């Protein structure tokens, strides 16, 4: 029977409302975060992808894993060089070391190569309040002894006061005396000032977030964490997470036969530490005694879990201040570190373990649904809660990418004009980039268009899951595999 006009009208109205209401909801969510997105850039020193979200079965990193669950994670991201200053100057300017002419620590690119703009400088010139906490640029001559102030920052960068004790005799040895050791688990209340640099950096970053919450300007906050950089100076309770009897050696601990000397670094920086000196290890190839190898790996993993707690406190504060729904979070490392692979105990090489880094981006409403009112995206996760399981990454890319892509990617995600590609040569060009933008990796359609999958992803925000790689390389839950496929 044909429908009467009133029935046609009712059907039309119902269809109209069913299509308009979700759009109104999306618009309402978007209006709650109108204006520019903030940026929180977390840079970690010497962190290889030894994290649960990268498949590591030993390291406990629940807070970073939780961030990965809401992010796009890059599985094959690499630094331009496995040395702090060249890597940081490269990704913060978007230029290769061949362009910055920095391969060590001994020059400032603005006077030695060209007056190249930096990521924070570009955001500052586009109306952002830019702030630096901890080790963002490498300190010293490579950043003009000023962390590139005043070009990059709206006010003077913050460095924790306890930083000056990192390489001093603050490590209690078995003889009861204080030493400048490589392995340095400490009782925090007994160290000078009763705190550690990364704890102070977290506290300062939270203070700045609280301040920015009251202002109308968008912010760009970069925080640089020291650990797991040597010395491994961290709260001693984190050792309990990694009993020595559970610590294995590197799967390939021998120096490769026929390795050219130029490809090997004799890890002189750790040989200078008192506890390593006492081992009287031969130069250049060692080897380090097996029991001490286990202790180095134990302290590296413990340092990573200590770092994870600081990231957890920082992201928890972002949540509490209701800034998570309008802040891009980028998490990365400047390079990796060898833990005995190929007989190496350092960075300073081109092996995969020293150049491959963690890299992930959380973009509100893009890599994960916008949080509902009162919902916590980043509640603090205790790494000592051994009953909890790690969270699977939200989305993953297996494409080969490089840290130079950070500049154009952050600019594009924040809605700024992406700087143009650099000509060759580009020493005379202040603003351009040599890295490829990663924006095409953020073109998601599945959960935005599929209400069922939207519900699945929202549920995953509060649920520990087992990883499942579905068609297209995205990682979800086994229960959500049909939706992903």
Phi, psi and omega per residue, in radians:
X1 nan 2.283 3.134
X2 -1.149 2.560 -3.130
X3 -1.298 2.463 3.065
X4 -1.308 2.786 -3.123
X5 -0.907 -0.776 3.116
X6 -1.046 -0.656 3.121
X7 -1.145 -0.733 3.081
X8 -1.017 -0.718 -3.104
X9 -1.141 -0.741 3.126
X10 -1.108 -0.726 3.139
X11 -1.100 -0.761 -3.135
X12 -1.085 -0.764 3.139
X13 -1.117 -0.705 -3.120
X14 -1.146 -0.719 3.110
X15 -1.137 -0.693 3.136
X16 -1.092 -0.823 -3.121
X17 -1.144 -0.659 -3.116
X18 -1.148 -0.505 3.140
X19 -1.567 -0.521 -3.079
X20 -1.410 -0.669 -3.047
X21 -1.026 -0.826 3.081
X22 -1.047 -0.653 3.127
X23 -1.137 -0.682 3.108
X24 -1.123 -0.675 3.121
X25 -1.109 -0.762 3.123
X26 -1.114 -0.731 3.127
X27 -1.114 -0.680 3.127
X28 -1.135 -0.713 3.098
X29 -1.114 -0.732 -3.135
X30 -1.140 -0.671 -3.121
X31 -1.169 -0.437 3.107
X32 -1.207 -0.342 -3.127
X33 -2.172 0.660 -3.138
X34 -1.115 2.763 -3.101
X35 1.593 -3.089 -3.063
X36 -1.222 2.561 3.036
X37 -1.368 2.443 3.011
X38 -1.295 2.907 3.099
X39 -2.306 2.233 2.994
X40 -2.021 1.954 -3.114
X41 -1.858 2.035 -3.124
X42 -1.867 2.032 -3.121
X43 -2.001 2.206 -3.107
X44 -1.943 2.521 -3.067
X45 -1.619 2.121 3.018
X46 1.145 0.482 -3.128
X47 -1.619 1.990 2.970
X48 -1.419 2.990 -3.120
X49 -1.309 0.829 3.062
X50 -1.549 1.286 -3.071
X51 -2.440 2.652 3.112
X52 -0.998 -0.701 -3.099
X53 -1.193 -0.245 3.043
X54 -1.780 0.236 3.039
X55 1.587 0.096 3.113
X56 -1.246 2.207 -3.064
X57 -1.583 -0.094 -3.094
X58 -1.797 -0.838 -3.001
X59 -1.270 2.340 3.078
X60 -1.735 1.978 -3.106
X61 -2.425 1.025 -2.979
X62 -1.117 -0.534 -3.101
X63 -1.343 -0.691 3.053
X64 -1.199 -0.649 3.077
X65 -1.086 -0.670 3.114
X66 -1.132 -0.711 3.050
X67 -1.058 -0.747 3.130
X68 -1.079 -0.555 -3.140
X69 -1.120 -0.366 -3.137
X70 -1.915 0.174 -2.964
X71 -2.117 2.999 2.858
X72 -1.683 2.072 -3.064
X73 -1.879 2.318 3.125
X74 -1.758 2.083 -3.065
X75 -1.390 -0.399 -3.072
X76 -2.229 1.107 3.092
X77 -1.780 2.426 -3.061
X78 -2.329 2.527 3.036
X79 -1.387 2.779 3.098
X80 -1.305 -0.505 -3.132
X81 -2.741 2.457 -3.090
X82 -1.537 0.967 3.043
X83 -2.492 2.427 -2.966
X84 -0.971 -1.066 -3.007
X85 -1.094 -0.875 3.127
X86 -1.050 -0.687 -3.135
X87 -1.147 -0.822 -3.086
X88 -1.161 -0.762 3.097
X89 -1.091 -0.652 -3.138
X90 -1.116 -0.940 -3.056
X91 -1.328 -0.393 3.111
X92 -1.431 -0.333 3.040
X93 -1.803 -0.286 -3.077
X94 1.310 0.354 -3.137
X95 -2.095 2.619 3.113
X96 -1.298 2.720 3.058
X97 -0.964 -0.503 3.073
X98 -1.107 -0.455 3.130
X99 -1.583 -0.746 3.117
X100 -1.263 -0.310 -3.124
X101 1.029 0.567 3.111
X102 -2.086 2.006 3.090
X103 -2.096 -0.046 -3.124
X104 -2.414 -2.375 -3.083
X105 -2.135 0.201 -2.772
X106 -1.940 0.357 3.072
X107 -2.686 2.737 3.123
X108 -1.897 2.132 -2.956
X109 -1.050 -0.575 -3.075
X110 -1.132 -0.544 3.133
X111 -1.736 -0.342 -3.031
X112 -1.753 -0.469 -3.030
X113 -2.239 -1.015 -3.111
X114 -3.080 2.782 -3.084
X115 -1.447 1.100 -3.016
X116 -1.326 2.375 3.060
X117 -1.223 2.700 3.097
X118 -1.971 2.934 3.100
X119 -1.012 -0.961 -3.135
X120 -1.084 -0.585 3.099
X121 -1.078 -0.749 -3.133
X122 -1.126 -0.729 3.095
X123 -1.172 -0.693 3.106
X124 -1.048 -0.751 3.139
X125 -1.211 -0.248 3.105
X126 -1.862 0.447 2.961
X127 1.649 0.093 3.140
X128 -1.527 2.582 2.898
X129 -1.489 2.057 -3.053
X130 -1.878 2.328 -3.024
X131 -2.393 2.494 -3.131
X132 -2.168 2.281 3.122
X133 -2.261 2.223 3.090
X134 1.358 -2.629 -3.073
X135 -1.590 1.667 3.079
X136 -1.770 -1.274 2.864
X137 -1.312 2.710 3.021
X138 -1.253 2.282 -3.111
X139 -1.199 2.770 3.093
X140 1.857 -2.717 -3.017
X141 -1.122 -0.528 -3.078
X142 -1.171 -0.274 3.023
X143 -2.198 0.474 3.055
X144 1.092 0.527 -3.141
X145 0.970 0.399 -3.052
X146 -2.473 0.137 -3.019
X147 0.971 0.616 3.138
X148 1.095 0.554 3.006
X149 -1.471 2.606 0.010
X150 -1.586 0.101 -3.046
X151 -1.003 -0.862 -2.922
X152 -1.579 -0.386 -2.929
X153 -2.173 2.566 3.136
X154 -1.273 -0.478 3.015
X155 -2.624 3.051 -2.986
X156 -1.026 2.366 3.085
X157 -1.087 2.683 3.133
X158 -1.762 2.319 2.988
X159 -2.185 2.306 -3.109
X160 -1.095 2.433 -3.095
X161 -1.145 -0.490 -3.101
X162 -1.391 -0.018 3.118
X163 -1.006 -0.606 -3.036
X164 -1.181 -0.197 -3.129
X165 -1.684 -0.013 -3.016
X166 -0.998 -0.673 -3.064
X167 -1.929 0.370 3.125
X168 -1.765 3.124 -3.095
X169 -1.393 1.462 3.114
X170 -2.174 0.131 -3.078
X171 -1.774 2.088 -3.132
X172 -1.333 2.028 -3.124
X173 -1.507 3.070 3.119
X174 -1.134 -0.370 3.099
X175 -1.448 0.020 3.141
X176 1.466 -0.102 3.136
X177 -1.618 2.884 3.109
X178 -1.595 2.396 -3.097
X179 -2.367 2.859 2.980
X180 -1.725 1.439 -3.013
X181 -1.710 2.865 2.943
X182 -1.298 -0.810 3.135
X183 -1.617 2.034 -2.954
X184 -2.472 1.019 3.006
X185 -1.179 2.345 -3.016
X186 -2.264 2.765 2.901
X187 -1.572 1.937 -2.958
X188 -0.998 -0.633 -3.088
X189 -1.194 -0.281 -3.110
X190 -1.680 -0.193 -3.111
X191 -1.443 2.799 3.109
X192 -0.938 2.337 -3.110
X193 1.242 -0.055 3.071
X194 1.146 0.486 -3.130
X195 -2.719 3.079 3.115
X196 -2.227 2.725 -3.050
X197 -0.953 -0.785 -3.087
X198 -1.201 -0.537 3.051
X199 -1.136 -0.784 3.117
X200 -1.105 -0.701 3.140
X201 -1.109 -0.714 3.093
X202 -1.082 -0.778 -3.139
X203 -1.081 -0.722 3.133
X204 -1.200 -0.711 3.126
X205 -1.093 -0.705 3.102
X206 -1.137 -0.692 3.095
X207 -1.062 -0.723 3.126
X208 -1.187 -0.666 3.076
X209 -1.077 -0.740 3.110
X210 -1.072 -0.682 3.108
X211 -1.160 -0.785 -3.098
X212 -1.192 -0.436 3.092
X213 -1.025 -0.530 -3.080
X214 -1.550 -0.122 -3.088
X215 -1.835 2.800 -3.108
X216 -1.623 -0.257 -3.093
X217 -1.339 2.505 3.019
X218 -1.222 2.711 -3.112
X219 -2.199 2.694 2.995
X220 -2.162 1.861 -3.102
X221 -1.968 2.071 3.068
X222 -1.878 2.258 3.084
X223 -2.177 2.246 -3.141
X224 -1.956 2.071 3.138
X225 -1.627 2.479 -3.099
X226 -1.381 -0.760 -3.056
X227 -1.420 2.506 0.295
X228 -1.676 0.573 3.040
X229 -1.067 2.568 3.099
X230 -1.249 2.675 -0.066
X231 -1.243 2.710 3.135
X232 -1.390 1.389 -3.081
X233 -1.876 1.865 -2.974
X234 -2.655 2.824 3.112
X235 -1.039 2.255 -2.958
X236 -1.123 -0.373 -3.110
X237 -1.117 -0.357 -3.127
X238 -1.253 -0.285 3.040
X239 -1.073 -0.525 -3.076
X240 -1.099 -0.401 3.129
X241 -1.247 -0.305 -3.007
X242 -2.345 1.316 3.082
X243 -0.987 2.418 -3.084
X244 -0.989 -0.595 -3.112
X245 -1.167 -0.270 3.117
X246 -1.679 -0.079 -3.071
X247 -1.559 2.083 3.110
X248 -1.642 2.879 3.057
X249 -1.454 2.931 3.057
X250 -1.037 2.543 -3.092
X251 -1.168 -0.372 -3.140
X252 -2.319 1.243 -2.960
X253 -1.413 -0.064 -3.066
X254 -1.649 2.558 3.010
X255 -1.144 2.208 -3.101
X256 -1.027 2.423 3.087
X257 -1.120 2.376 3.125
X258 1.329 0.193 -3.137
X259 -1.126 2.198 3.096
X260 -1.086 2.421 -3.139
X261 -0.956 -0.557 -3.112
X262 -1.169 -0.367 -3.112
X263 -1.541 -0.017 -3.053
X264 -2.071 2.475 3.042
X265 -2.037 2.279 -3.043
X266 -1.451 0.309 3.053
X267 0.804 0.941 -3.121
X268 -1.175 -0.468 -3.100
X269 -1.140 -0.613 3.109
X270 -1.441 -0.399 3.111
X271 -1.152 -0.354 -3.128
X272 -1.359 -0.230 -3.124
X273 -1.334 2.523 -3.003
X274 -1.055 -0.725 -3.111
X275 -1.212 -0.527 3.090
X276 -1.354 -0.679 3.077
X277 -0.970 -0.705 -3.091
X278 -1.108 -0.318 -3.142
X279 -1.399 -0.291 3.099
X280 0.952 0.923 -3.093
X281 -1.408 2.390 -3.122
X282 -1.214 2.619 3.114
X283 -1.844 2.409 0.145
X284 -1.744 -0.217 -2.889
X285 -1.765 -0.081 3.113
X286 1.373 -2.333 0.054
X287 -1.556 2.946 3.042
X288 -1.413 2.425 3.088
X289 -0.947 2.542 -3.043
X290 -1.002 -0.767 -3.096
X291 -1.127 -0.575 3.110
X292 -1.332 -0.569 3.021
X293 -1.002 -0.778 3.117
X294 -1.073 -0.675 -3.131
X295 -1.199 -0.639 3.082
X296 -1.105 -0.825 -3.133
X297 -1.115 -0.709 3.087
X298 -1.011 -0.803 -3.089
X299 -1.251 -0.569 3.064
X300 -1.116 -0.832 -3.129
X301 -1.113 -0.706 3.117
X302 -1.108 -0.661 3.106
X303 -1.133 -0.637 3.111
X304 -1.150 -0.723 3.126
X305 -1.182 -0.637 3.039
X306 -1.070 -0.822 3.067
X307 -0.982 -0.744 -3.102
X308 -1.021 -0.659 3.127
X309 -1.142 -0.633 3.127
X310 -1.185 -0.728 3.053
X311 -1.074 -0.684 3.120
X312 -1.088 -0.766 3.116
X313 -1.128 -0.698 -3.136
X314 -1.133 -0.832 -3.123
X315 -1.226 -0.558 3.054
X316 -1.082 -0.695 3.097
X317 -1.163 -0.678 3.089
X318 -1.023 -0.707 3.081
X319 -1.120 -0.873 -3.074
X320 -1.069 -0.553 3.139
X321 -1.496 0.071 3.133
X322 0.998 0.703 3.111
X323 -1.833 -0.160 -3.064
X324 -1.146 -0.431 -3.101
X325 -1.474 0.005 3.085
X326 -2.508 0.536 3.124
X327 -2.325 2.136 2.976
X328 -1.289 2.380 3.070
X329 -2.094 2.149 3.020
X330 -1.974 2.267 -3.140
X331 -2.132 2.306 -3.027
X332 -2.806 3.012 3.016
X333 -2.219 2.764 3.125
X334 -1.366 -0.469 3.070
X335 -3.109 3.115 -3.136
X336 -1.672 -2.732 -3.105
X337 -2.843 2.391 3.135
X338 -1.442 2.303 3.101
X339 -1.977 0.888 3.106
X340 1.755 -0.194 3.082
X341 -1.080 2.324 -3.142
X342 1.054 0.402 -3.133
X343 1.270 0.285 -3.092
X344 -1.781 2.563 3.065
X345 -2.404 1.059 -3.051
X346 -2.978 -3.079 2.903
X347 -1.666 -2.181 2.939
X348 0.960 0.513 3.063
X349 -2.509 3.074 3.101
X350 -1.863 0.257 3.046
X351 -1.154 2.663 -3.117
X352 -0.941 -0.693 -3.057
X353 -1.195 -0.290 3.120
X354 -1.775 -0.333 -3.113
X355 -1.836 -0.387 3.137
X356 -1.419 2.415 -3.024
X357 -2.381 2.736 2.947
X358 -1.268 2.489 3.095
X359 -2.653 2.148 3.111
X360 -2.613 2.661 -3.140
X361 -2.274 2.208 2.932
X362 -1.772 2.199 3.109
X363 -2.206 1.969 -3.064
X364 -1.018 2.282 3.137
X365 1.375 -0.044 -3.108
X366 -2.067 -1.005 3.111
X367 -1.471 -0.254 3.076
X368 -2.723 2.689 3.103
X369 -1.040 2.616 3.053
X370 -1.059 2.416 3.131
X371 -1.144 2.492 3.039
X372 -1.243 2.882 3.133
X373 -1.011 2.214 3.129
X374 1.450 -0.108 -3.116
X375 -1.394 2.426 3.118
X376 -1.785 2.085 3.070
X377 -1.416 -0.576 -2.995
X378 -2.231 0.982 3.046
X379 -1.106 2.511 -3.086
X380 -1.081 2.344 3.113
X381 -1.977 2.227 -3.089
X382 -1.512 2.041 3.140
X383 -1.145 -0.277 3.117
X384 -1.473 -0.105 3.062
X385 -1.418 1.516 -3.021
X386 -1.237 -0.202 3.139
X387 -1.348 -0.377 -3.101
X388 -1.414 2.593 3.096
X389 -1.789 2.806 -3.137
X390 -1.346 2.729 -3.127
X391 -1.649 2.460 3.137
X392 -1.308 2.586 3.052
X393 -1.031 2.562 3.142
X394 -1.253 -0.974 3.115
X395 -2.384 2.595 -3.115
X396 -2.360 2.593 2.972
X397 -2.168 2.361 3.118
X398 -1.771 0.093 3.123
X399 -1.164 2.638 3.078
X400 -1.354 2.089 -3.124
X401 -2.311 2.908 -3.105
X402 -2.303 2.755 -3.061
X403 -1.174 -0.344 3.088
X404 -1.107 -0.273 3.110
X405 -1.302 -0.148 -3.086
X406 -1.041 -0.779 -3.064
X407 -1.039 -1.054 -3.106
X408 -1.140 -0.516 -3.109
X409 -1.232 -0.829 3.117
X410 -1.111 -0.719 3.123
X411 -1.049 -0.818 -3.122
X412 -1.160 -0.721 3.137
X413 -1.115 -0.562 -3.137
X414 -1.455 -0.041 3.110
X415 1.509 0.180 3.074
X416 -1.512 2.802 3.078
X417 -1.162 2.268 3.131
X418 -1.260 2.218 3.133
X419 -0.990 2.591 -3.102
X420 -1.235 2.808 3.053
X421 -1.157 2.542 -3.119
X422 -1.327 2.459 2.947
X423 -1.317 3.033 3.088
X424 -2.117 2.045 -0.025
X425 -1.414 2.979 -3.084
X426 -2.309 0.350 -3.087
X427 -1.088 -0.442 -3.109
X428 -1.582 -0.052 -3.094
X429 -1.733 2.140 -3.102
X430 -1.340 -0.767 -3.064
X431 -2.090 1.832 2.975
X432 -2.874 3.052 -3.096
X433 -2.472 2.505 3.128
X434 -1.704 -0.245 -3.140
X435 -1.519 2.729 3.112
X436 -1.505 2.394 3.075
X437 -1.180 2.503 3.112
X438 -1.765 0.251 -3.046
X439 -1.057 -0.524 -3.121
X440 -1.142 -0.349 3.104
X441 -1.302 -0.218 -3.083
X442 -1.756 0.247 3.121
X443 -1.525 1.424 -3.123
X444 -1.707 2.534 3.102
X445 -2.302 -0.341 -2.967
X446 -1.076 -1.111 -3.043
X447 -1.278 -0.423 3.124
X448 -1.196 -0.518 -3.078
X449 -1.798 -0.324 -3.049
X450 -1.907 1.815 -3.116
X451 -1.008 -0.624 -3.137
X452 -1.109 -0.790 -3.136
X453 -1.201 -0.603 3.056
X454 -0.984 -0.755 3.124
X455 -1.159 -0.689 3.123
X456 -1.086 -0.830 -3.116
X457 -1.147 -0.666 3.106
X458 -1.093 -0.680 3.120
X459 -1.153 -0.589 -3.134
X460 -1.172 -0.340 -3.116
X461 -1.155 -0.377 -3.112
X462 -2.084 0.308 -3.018
X463 -2.282 2.302 2.984
X464 -1.353 2.386 -3.029
X465 -2.377 2.890 3.042
X466 -1.683 2.369 -3.043
X467 -1.171 2.521 3.072
X468 -2.497 2.059 3.133
X469 -1.594 1.994 -3.099
X470 -1.704 3.115 3.135
X471 -0.966 2.349 -3.118
X472 1.644 -0.043 3.034
X473 1.464 0.127 3.121
X474 -1.514 2.585 -3.049
X475 -1.878 2.159 3.134
X476 -2.407 -2.684 3.065
X477 -1.752 2.792 3.107
X478 -1.103 -0.607 3.129
X479 -1.169 -0.444 -3.110
X480 -1.702 0.163 -3.002
X481 -1.110 -0.639 3.138
X482 -1.117 -0.707 3.141
X483 -1.112 -0.710 3.132
X484 -1.181 -0.688 -3.106
X485 -1.286 nan nan
